[in-house]
Amino acid sequence: MRGPDSRLRGDGFDFLREHADAYVDELIAEFEKEHEDHALRCWLLELVCEARSPRALPVLAGQLDNDDESLRLWAIRGLEMLDNREAERELSRARSNGWIA
């Protein structure tokens, strides 16, 4: 997903979307390392969401107060997709703090 060929990047994203649960730890690590490419960061966070793994909770919760609306919206979506008490608690905390509506 880092190469110059947009078709290959899209193919990589599509593959990972279907298999995100198997790569969740790697996706989280790549998201945390990436700070230069905004579009790639958004794609990585979307893939973390698609994994629907409880291991993603800290990274998703950490984006709830991000100034970047795209990342914040993916974090909300990911926590909603987790659909567990901890995710609901993080969403409630973010609402209480005024980070999200």
VEXDRENDO-402510 format. One record per atom (N, C-alpha, C, CB): residue in three letters; x, y, z. Coordinates in pm, whole numbers, plus 50000, padded with zeros to 5 digits. Glycine has a CB too. Layout:
<nodes>
AlaXYZ;...
</nodes>
This chain:
<nodes>
Met500824988050000;Met500005000050000;Met500865012650000;Met499075000050120;Arg502175011150002;Arg503055022750003;Arg503675025549867;Arg504145020750104;Gly503485016749771;Gly504135018349642;Gly503535029549559;Gly504055005549566;Pro504205033049448;Pro503755044049364;Pro502575040449272;Pro504895048949280;Asp502315027549251;Asp501255023149161;Asp499915023249235;Asp501555009149105;Ser499015032149197;Ser497735033449269;Ser496895020849258;Ser496945045349214;Arg496985013649146;Arg496215001349132;Arg496694990749231;Arg496314995948987;Leu498004989549246;Leu498564980049341;Leu498224983849485;Leu500064979049324;Arg498264996949513;Arg497875001549648;Arg496434997749677;Arg498055016949662;Gly495544999949580;Gly494134996449597;Gly493944981449613;Gly493325001349480;Asp494684973649535;Asp494604959049547;Asp495054954549685;Asp495464952249439;Gly496134960549735;Gly496614957249869;Gly495584960449976;Gly497904964549898;Phe494964972149962;Phe493924976150056;Phe492754966250051;Phe493424990450026;Asp492304962749932;Asp491184953449918;Asp491504939849979;Asp490804951749770;Phe492714934949956;Phe493114922250016;Phe493084923250168;Phe494524918249968;Leu493684933650221;Leu493744935050366;Leu492374937250429;Leu494664946450404;Arg491474943750358;Arg490134945850411;Arg489454932250435;Arg489284954550315;Glu489684922950344;Glu489094909550358;Glu489774901150465;Glu489164902350225;His491014904450500;His491794896350593;His492324904450711;His492954889850519;Ala491694915550740;Ala492204924650843;Ala492344917850979;Ala491294936750856;Asp491434908851010;Asp491494902151140;Asp492784894151157;Asp490284893051157;Ala493324888951049;Ala494544881051056;Ala495794889951069;Ala494664872150934;Tyr495664902651038;Tyr496814911751037;Tyr496654923451133;Tyr497034917050897;Val495744922451228;Val495414934051312;Val496634939651384;Val494354930151413;Asp497494931251436;Asp498654936451510;Asp499594944051417;Asp499414924851578;Glu499804938851297;Glu500654945551200;Glu500044958651154;Glu500904936451080;Leu498724958651135;Leu498034970851093;Leu498134981751199;Leu496554967851062;Ile497954977851323;Ile498074987351434;Ile499504992951438;Ile497724980551570;Ala500494984351426;Ala501894988751430;Ala502184998451316;Ala502854976651423;Glu501694995451197;Glu501915004351082;Glu501195017651101;Glu501444997550952;Phe499985017351156;Phe499255029751181;Phe500035038451279;Phe497835026751237;Glu500545032351383;Glu501275040051485;Glu502595045551433;Glu501525031451607;Lys503205038951333;Lys504465043751276;Lys504255054451170;Lys505235032151215;Glu503135054251102;Glu502905063150989;Glu502475077051036;Glu501855057250894;His503235087150995;His502885100851031;His502975110450914;His503775105751142;Glu503435105750800;Glu503645114350684;Glu502485114050584;Glu504915110350614;Asp501955102450557;Asp500965100550452;Asp499555099750513;Asp501275087650370;His498825110750505;His497495111450565;His496545101050508;His496905125250546;Ala496535099450377;Ala495625089650315;Ala495955075550362;Ala495715090550161;Leu497215072350373;Leu497605059050420;Leu497205057150565;Leu499125056950404;Arg497375067350646;Arg496935066550788;Arg495445063550796;Arg497255079650863;Cys494655070350713;Cys493205067950713;Cys492895053650669;Cys492495077950620;Trp493575049050564;Trp493365035350518;Trp493735025250627;Trp494195032650392;Leu494855027550693;Leu495285018350798;Leu494285017950913;Leu496655022250850;Leu493775029550952;Leu492795029751061;Leu491495023051017;Leu492525044151108;Glu491105025150893;Glu489925018250842;Glu490125003050849;Glu489615022650696;Leu491294998350813;Leu491584984050818;Leu491594978950962;Leu492924981050752;Val492114986951054;Val492074983251196;Val490624981551240;Val492794994051283;Cys489764990451194;Cys488334989351225;Cys487744976351170;Cys487565001451169;Glu488084973451046;Glu487554961450979;Glu487954948651052;Glu488044960850835;Ala489054948951124;Ala489494937051197;Ala488524933351309;Ala490884939351255;Arg487824943351361;Arg486864941151470;Arg487484933551588;Arg485644933451417;Ser488694937351620;Ser489434930551726;Ser489464938951853;Ser490864927351681;Pro489234932851967;Pro489374940152093;Pro490774946052112;Pro489034931052210;Arg491784940252045;Arg493144945552056;Arg493244959451993;Arg494144936051989;Ala492264963151911;Ala492274976251846;Ala491734987251937;Ala491464975751719;Leu491114983652047;Leu490454993552133;Leu491375005052173;Leu489934986752257;Pro492595002652221;Pro493435014052261;Pro493745023752147;Pro494715008952320;Val494055018552029;Val494385027451918;Val493155035051872;Val494995019551802;Leu492005028751871;Leu490785035551831;Leu490405046251934;Leu489625025451814;Ala490445042652061;Ala490115052252167;Ala491085064052164;Ala490145045452305;Gly492325061452129;Gly493335071952123;Gly493095082252013;Gly494675065952105;Gln492265078851917;Gln491985088151806;Gln490715096351829;Gln491865080351676;Leu489985093751936;Leu488715100751958;Leu488885115751981;Leu488005094752076;Asp490035119952030;Asp490255134252052;Asp491185140251947;Asp490835136652192;Asn491395133051838;Asn492265137751731;Asn491625149551660;Asn492565126451629;Asp492415159651627;Asp491915171151553;Asp491525167551410;Asp492945182151552;Asp492065156551360;Asp491785152051224;Asp490415144951222;Asp492915142551172;Glu489455151351159;Glu488095145951158;Glu488015132151094;Glu487175155451085;Ser488785129650989;Ser488745116650922;Ser489155105551018;Ser489665116650799;Leu490235107651090;Leu490695097451184;Leu489725095951300;Leu492085101051237;Arg489195106951346;Arg488225106451455;Arg486975098551413;Arg487825120651499;Leu486495100851291;Leu485305093651243;Leu485565078751227;Leu484835099551110;Trp486765075051179;Trp487085060851170;Trp487175054651308;Trp488405058751093;Ala487705062051404;Ala487785056851541;Ala486385054351597;Ala488555066651632;Ile485485063551574;Ile484095061751620;Ile483505049351555;Ile483235074351588;Arg483665048351424;Arg483115036851351;Arg483715023851402;Arg483385038351200;Gly485005023651424;Gly485655011551473;Gly485155007451611;Gly487145013551477;Leu484975017051699;Leu484475013851833;Leu483025009151825;Leu484585026151927;Glu482235015051738;Glu480865010251719;Glu480864995951666;Glu480095019451621;Met481794992851577;Met481874979351521;Met482324969151626;Met482834979251402;Leu483114973451724;Leu483524964351831;Leu482314959951913;Leu484574970851922;Asp481414969451937;Asp480154966352005;Asp480364958552135;Asp479254958451912;Asn481224963952223;Asn481394957952355;Asn481374968952461;Asn482714949652362;Arg481374964952585;Arg481264974852695;Arg482404984852695;Arg481234967652827;Glu483614979952673;Glu484764988852676;Glu484674999352566;Glu486074980952663;Ala484254995252448;Ala484115004552337;Ala483025014852368;Ala483784997052205;Glu481915010152421;Glu480835019352459;Glu481295029252565;Glu479615011652509;Arg482095024452659;Arg482625033052764;Arg483515044052704;Arg483425024752868;Glu484355040352607;Glu485225050252543;Glu484425060452463;Glu486235043152452;Leu483385055952394;Leu482535065152320;Leu481805074652414;Leu481535057352233;Ser481325069352524;Ser480635077552623;Ser481585087952683;Ser480035068652735;Arg482805083852713;Arg483805093052768;Arg484115104152669;Arg485095085352805;Ala484225100552541;Ala484505110552438;Ala483355120452424;Ala484775103652302;Arg482135115552436;Arg480975124652432;Arg480985133952552;Arg479645116652428;Ser481285128652668;Ser481325136652791;Ser482395147552783;Ser481595127652913;Asn483505144252718;Asn484585153952704;Asn484375163652588;Asn485885146752685;Gly483315161752512;Gly483015170652401;Gly483835167952277;Gly483225184652443;Trp484495156552271;Trp485315153252154;Trp484455149052035;Trp486295142252187;Ile483335142352066;Ile482415137751962;Ile481005141152003;Ile482565122451936;Ala480125141451904;Ala478725144551934;Ala477945132051970;Ala478065151551816;
</nodes>
